[in-house]
Amino acid sequence: MSDHATLRKSTFDKRVRTYWILMPVIVMALTVVLIPVIPFVFIITYFLIDKYLERLECTLTERTLEIKKGIFNRVESTIPLEKITDLQMYQGPIMRMFELHGFRVETAGQSSGAGGALVNMLGIVDTPAFRRAVLEQRDRQTSAPGAGAPAPAPVASIASDASAAIITDIRDTLHRIEKKLDQPS
């Protein structure tokens, strides 16, 4: 996906396979109505999980976090490290039984819904260390000299005299509005 040097490539815990097979079975057993469907779901997930795990990748490069997943619909995401705002780790009670962790990647300007994560990953071997590596690389990249956007040029060198006059007029108008708002009615 990118030509940046690979720093770390994830491997996935084989216990995630068992977790993904048992979770729908447990949910269906709890609903009681879906108990007759359990054998079919078990068989289908049993055969598809291996294919899904073969195609699941999470790679940390110098500048990006690259995710590949999917069986029928392949999804490839390249997330620039400077856009990552949070790598949230999570672990539910059944995940604790299997000693699995997941993490959610949240970014500045992400396209998922409010409070949603851009990417969810489950079952990476030593998830806390992988998360730490991503955050450390992000911090190294954003604190490196020349990283990020160039410093903005001074307004005076960009704005023409007419633009400067308009900006000054807007500022003065805002001051007048503030004064009016501060006055008692």
N, C-alpha and C positions, 0 to 999 in steps of 0.2 A: 504494500500500500504506500509506503514512503521510502525514501532513500536515506533516512536518518539511521545512525548506528543503533542496534538493538542493545539495550542495557539489561533487560530482564524479560524472560519469556515464562509465562505461568504454566504450571502443570496442574492437573485437576485430580483431586482425591477420588479414588474409586468408590468411596463410601457415598459419594453424591449420587451414584447410580441407584443404590438401594434406597436412598432418601426419595429420589424422584419416582421410583416405582411404588413405594409404600404410601406416600402422601395422598395421591388420589384414592387409593384403596381405603385408607383411614377415613377420609372425608365421605366417601360413598357409604361406608359401613355405618357412619354416624347418622346419615340421612335416612337409613333403613330402606327407603323406597328404591334406592339405586343398588341394593345388594345383588340382585340378579345380573347386573351389568359388570360387576367386579371381575369375573374371569376374563371377559373380553378386553377390558381396559388393562388388566395385568399382562395379558399376552401381547397386546399392541405396544404398551410402553416397554416391556421387556426387550423387544426387538428394536425399537426406535431409539432407546436411550444410548446404546453403544454408538450408533451412527451420529447422534447429536454430540456426544462427547468427543468423537473423532474430529469433528468440525469446529469445536469450541476452542478459541484462542484468545488470549489476552497478552499483549506485548507492550512493554514499556520501551520507548525509544528516547533519544536525547530531547526531543521536543513534543512528542505525542504519546497518547495512550491509544493503542489500536485494538479493537475488538472485532472478532469474526465469530459468527454463530449462525445456526439454522440448518435444517435438513432440506425442506422443500423451498422455503424462501430464505435465501442467504442474505444476511445483514452484515455489512462491514461498516464500522464506525471509526473515525479518526478524530480523537478529541485533543486539541492543542492543550498542553499542560498549563499554559498561562490562563486558560479559560476555566479550569477546574476550580470551583469554589469550595467543594466539600467531597470527601470520600467517606461516606458514612458506613460504618460496620454494623451489621445486625446479626442476631442469632436467636432464633425461636427455641422453644422447649424441645421440640423433636430434633432440631438441628444440633442442640447441645448433646442429645443422646448419641448422635453420630459424630460429634466433635467437628462440626462443619461451621464455617462462617460465610457470610455473604457481605458484599459491599455495594453501595449505590454511588454512582458518579453523578454529582450535580455540578452544573456549569453556569457561568454567567451567560444570560441570554438563551437558556436552553429552550427547546421547542416542546417539551412535555408539559403536561398540565400543572396547575399550581400545586406546589409541594411534592410533585412527582420527580422521579430521578430520570436522568437521560439514559443511563445504563445500569442494569442490575447484573451482578456476577455472583455465582454461588459455587463453592467447593474448591476454590483455589488452595493448593497446598500452602500452608503457612500464610494465610491471608493477612494477619497483622504485619508481617515483614514486607509483603508485597505492597500493602497500603503505605507503609512507612517509606519504602523506596520511591513510590510515585510522588508522595508529598515532598520528600527531600529533593528529588530531581526538579520538581516544579519550583521549589524555593531557590535552588541553585540557578535555574534558568532565568527566573524573574529578577534575581539580584545581580546577575552577571552584567558587567558594563556593556552598554549597547543593546541590552535586552529590552523588549517591549517597544512601545511607540516612541518616536523622537519627541524631544521637548518641544512644546508649542512655541512658535515664534512670537515675539512681542507684538501686541495689538497695533502699536503705532507703525510698525514696518509693513503690516498687511493692509490696514484700513486706510482708505483715502480720506481726505479732509471732509468730504461730504458724509462718509460713513461715521467718522469720529463725531461729527456734529449731531447726527441722528442718535448715536449711542449716548452722548451727553444729554440730549433732550429726553431720552427714555429714562435715564438715571434721575434727572430732575423731577420728572413726572412721578416716578416711584416714591421719591422723597415727599412730594406734596401729598400723595395718597396716604402714606404712612402717618403724616402729621394729622390729616383729617380723621384717620381711624383712631388716633390717640386722644383726640378731643372728645370730652363728654357730650352726649347728645342733648 
